[in-house]
């Protein structure tokens, strides 16, 4: 195994939070303007792992890898929508890093997950997003 391969693997698996956060920001910035301007009352953040309550709420197997989660009221279901906390999209760092082969793969996966979760914000189901 080459030193370069080990170095890349190590840097990937132990990516700094600031670098991962930058990838999430790049994914949001890459959205077409017509979609970006329609993001309403939603925050995008990242966490290292989903919380136990998030896993339980989704009824996931404890071995499941969750890459992202949309929590909120989709735009298509909002009526008399005011005075509510912002919706939240969370991208989960370590599940993405666990399945990524290299830095480009991480960037691509983060972008796909961000777009997928934004799709939920627009009212699309998992089936429609596949």
Secondary structure, 3 states (H helix, E strand, C coil): CCHHHHHHHHHHHCCCHHHHHHHHHHHHHCCCHHHHCCCCCEEEEEECCCCHHHHHHHCCCCCCCCCEEEECCCHHHCCCCCCCCCEEEEEEHHHHHHHCCCHHHHHHHHHHHHHHHHHHHCCCCHHHHC
